[in-house]
Amino acid sequence: LNQRQKMDYRAHREALIRWLCENGKDPGKEVGYADSTVRISAYLIDQFYRWVWNDRGYTTSIDHDDADAYVRDVLIGSDKSKTAKAKVIKSLKRLYKWRYHVKSGELWDPEVSFDDTERGNPKDYLSESERKGVREAALEYGSIPSYHSLTPSERDEWKIYLAQRFEKPKSEVSMDDWDRANGWKIPSLVLVSLDAGLRPIEVERASTKWVDLENGVLRIPKDQSSKNVDHWVVALRDQSVRSLKMWLDERDQYNKYSGTDALWLTQKGNRYGSSSLRHVMGKLCDIAGIDTQNRSVTWYSIRHSVG
């Protein structure tokens, strides 16, 4: 694209993304989609636009024939999974939903649809014994031996490990790093999620304001719960309350939490998303000895097991 086309497309794309974030899910009530949903849709819609441009040059004036042709020529013969194809369909429908509400266009009813029953397959939940295994694995996750129980040579080896883990020179590894490695972030994240069945988006949105330790509950506002229509109050087990209390005390020691009410952040200071939580789940399954062959074990497996 030339410079003027780039500027035009940028404005077009920003308007679409802003609307999806602020109004897309329920325009009448001004409820937007989750950031993760918008991110995926924006990427897939961009691929569609580029396909159109390859055929007839730059334009933002796309119609139903373009979308139907994209489905026929690109999706139907693709080796993508049904789930992946269904995501493309949903994303394109969101594009035309925006055009309908903002640009007086028409909603798109695709000629072809893809059954995405692969997503959320009931077999991908944790059994009762696996839940116990994950609960215990959370207490072991990332832990290292006590500093005072090691010989000088063993401490040196563990310092090398901590330097790699926290991406800092070995000479700068301190007792604070030792305590941090045995911290309560992951245990509290996992135990609370096991009790509440938190979706990835709710882990991402989790706030210290939700926590009511005195009554042993999370109080999640309705506008921050993914699908609840009312405020959501979730009871926590005593073990989860204790781990959460330990984490909140520890959390205050880390600079990256200054100025944010995020309950949990990744090592790099970002909020947790589906990808980072999938990594955590993989580690937990390894520690617990849970066989994940021929299964799609993700953070949603926790929620499905709660159900």
Rosetta blueprint (number, residue, H / E / L):
1 L L
2 N L
3 Q H
4 R H
5 Q H
6 K H
7 M H
8 D H
9 Y H
10 R H
11 A H
12 H H
13 R H
14 E H
15 A H
16 L H
17 I H
18 R H
19 W H
20 L H
21 C H
22 E H
23 N L
24 G L
25 K L
26 D E
27 P H
28 G H
29 K H
30 E L
31 V E
32 G L
33 Y L
34 A L
35 D H
36 S H
37 T H
38 V H
39 R H
40 I H
41 S H
42 A H
43 Y H
44 L H
45 I H
46 D H
47 Q H
48 F H
49 Y H
50 R H
51 W H
52 V H
53 W H
54 N H
55 D H
56 R H
57 G L
58 Y L
59 T L
60 T L
61 S L
62 I L
63 D L
64 H H
65 D H
66 D H
67 A H
68 D H
69 A H
70 Y H
71 V H
72 R H
73 D H
74 V H
75 L H
76 I L
77 G L
78 S L
79 D L
80 K L
81 S L
82 K H
83 T H
84 A H
85 K H
86 A H
87 K H
88 V H
89 I H
90 K H
91 S H
92 L H
93 K H
94 R H
95 L H
96 Y H
97 K H
98 W H
99 R H
100 Y H
101 H H
102 V H
103 K L
104 S L
105 G L
106 E L
107 L L
108 W L
109 D L
110 P L
111 E L
112 V L
113 S L
114 F L
115 D L
116 D L
117 T L
118 E L
119 R L
120 G L
121 N L
122 P H
123 K H
124 D H
125 Y L
126 L L
127 S L
128 E H
129 S H
130 E H
131 R H
132 K H
133 G H
134 V H
135 R H
136 E H
137 A H
138 A H
139 L H
140 E H
141 Y L
142 G L
143 S L
144 I L
145 P L
146 S L
147 Y H
148 H H
149 S H
150 L L
151 T L
152 P H
153 S H
154 E H
155 R H
156 D H
157 E H
158 W H
159 K H
160 I H
161 Y H
162 L H
163 A H
164 Q H
165 R H
166 F L
167 E L
168 K L
169 P L
170 K H
171 S H
172 E H
173 V L
174 S L
175 M H
176 D H
177 D H
178 W H
179 D H
180 R H
181 A H
182 N L
183 G L
184 W L
185 K H
186 I H
187 P H
188 S H
189 L H
190 V H
191 L H
192 V H
193 S H
194 L H
195 D H
196 A H
197 G L
198 L L
199 R L
200 P H
201 I H
202 E H
203 V H
204 E H
205 R H
206 A L
207 S E
208 T H
209 K H
210 W H
211 V E
212 D E
213 L L
214 E L
215 N L
216 G L
217 V E
218 L E
219 R E
220 I E
221 P L
222 K L
223 D L
224 Q L
225 S L
226 S L
227 K L
228 N L
229 V L
230 D L
231 H L
232 W E
233 V E
234 V E
235 A E
236 L L
237 R L
238 D H
239 Q H
240 S H
241 V H
242 R H
243 S H
244 L H
245 K H
246 M H
247 W H
248 L H
249 D H
250 E H
251 R H
252 D L
253 Q L
254 Y L
255 N H
256 K H
257 Y H
258 S L
259 G L
260 T L
261 D L
262 A E
263 L L
264 W L
265 L E
266 T L
267 Q L
268 K L
269 G L
270 N L
271 R E
272 Y L
273 G L
274 S H
275 S H
276 S H
277 L H
278 R H
279 H H
280 V H
281 M H
282 G H
283 K H
284 L H
285 C H
286 D H
287 I H
288 A H
289 G L
290 I L
291 D L
292 T L
293 Q L
294 N L
295 R L
296 S L
297 V L
298 T L
299 W L
300 Y H
301 S H
302 I H
303 R H
304 H H
305 S H
306 V H
307 G L
